[in-house]
Amino acid sequence: DTMRRVVRQSKFRHVFGQAVKNDQCYDDIRVSRVTWDSSFCAVNPRFVAIIVEASGGGAFMVLPLHKTGRIDKSYPTVCGHTGPVLDIDWCPHNDQVIASGSEDCTVMVWQIPENGLTLSLTEPVVVLEGHSKRVGIVAWHPTARNVLLSAGCDNAIIIWNVGTGEALINLDDMHVDVIYNVSWNRNGSLICTSSKDKKVRVIDPRKQEIVAEKEKTHEGARPMRAIFLADGNIFTTGFSRMSERQLALWNPKNMEEPIALHEMDTSNGVLLPFYDPDTNIIYLCGKGDSSIRYFEITDESPYVHYLNTFSSKEPQRGMGFMPKRGLDVNKCEIARFFKLHERKCEPIIMTVPRKSDLFQDDLYPDTAGPEAALEAEEWFEGKNADPLLISLKHGYIPGKNRDLKVVKKNILDNKPAANKKSDLINAPKKAADASSIQNEAKLDEILKELKSIKDTITSQDERISKLEQQMAKIAD
């Protein structure tokens, strides 16, 4: 019996990583040199976004996934910030919307055109101003539409309703030192944070109170990270007093002792954890390391089980992690990383070897889809909802995204009702205005669709004529 227990049964024991061929990388990109411990890269099923070096201001690049190979020096960027961009995050409910936080103390939210950028983008959909120092962290709410969290070096966390451009929650007295990272839990009712004061805090943002905290989660002075797992436990990475890298698992209901604590090695790169709630696997990518280690979290001792390490020659400057719906289920791909080098971005694919070509439903339970479960207002009023799940059985086909519309609330609308008579006269006029605005918006949408259909036809025409020429050559 003990012999049987030595080798733990797990379908992820043989997960192996493989870097793609050179022509499938994104080459000649000047990755940002900012000294900030964010991942510098964000990906979704349509685009990969990378923070790049920019003279005079801050910029990031957004490339359609298929645009591999050498990227032209003049390729357009998203460049509205006046200081370096420190963090970017794709909206989980709209694959064309991305948020960025910058040294210029602002958060900007951008709408990327459906087929990527043809010109540099300088006008965000909305600028969120409220931090007094640089903004190093942006994180979208996992289940509520248009809810965005930002954290700055002013030690404040602000939660915004992006649809109205307003700051609705400001947690500015909970942290006495720099916030290293913030993580939402699965339904977005709580956040956990790690900070330079070596504390991990669990916060209920709507009640604006600290639910649990742990001092000296890791004894070392170097930066740590804390993320929520699907079952509500918290996973942390940090350093011991002897500067060894550690990982630990905590139950927020009792933070006295960790459920598990493991020492790893003495490298000094911060370990960025990437978590897949469907498989319960955590991937640790150290900044400056050339490896990705992965672990399975289970509810039997030792709780955090080492699976394997993917190693390569080059150190990583940053890392993007593809959401589950962007993976190729026919190849049993369970994770895809976008590893940043100094001058390129290299996808790394993690697969579970299987002989069968059939859909492996044990590898792909239903996963969080792109639909928001709540509207921003419902969440701010106190509602919670788990992510809306979708099946990946036939692969994920991206649908059409709605444009992000920001309706700024007009302070003048709240003026006291002086004379009711004039309001009655104006009412039909207002209704007419509203309907004409709606009609204009519809017309705009139809024109946009027509234009994209025309573009497609033109490009197909070109393709057909090229193919005809090639055929003619072959025939000759």
ABEGO torsion letter per residue (X at the ends): XAAAAABBBBAAAABBBBBBBAAABBBGBBBBABBBBBAGBBBBAABBBBBBBBBGEBBBBBBBAABBEBBBAABBBBBABABBBABBBBBAABAABBBBBBAAGBBBBBBBBAAEBABBBABBABBBBABABBBABBBBBAABBGBBBBBBAAGBBBBBBAAAGBBABBBAAABABBBABBBBBAAGABBBBBBAAGBBBBBBAAAGBBABBBBGABABABBBBBBBBAAGBBBBBBBBAAGBBBBBBBBAABAABBABBBBABABABBBBBBBBAAAGBBBBBBBGBABBBBBBBBABOAGBBBABBBBBABBBABBBBBBAAABBAAAGBABBBBBBBAABBBBBBBBBBBABABBBAAABBBBBBABBABBAAAAAAGBBBBBBBBBAAAEBBBBBBBBBBBBBBBAAAABBBABAAAAAAAAAAAAAAAAAAAAAAAAAAAAAAAAAAAAAAAAAAAAAAAAAAAAAAAAX
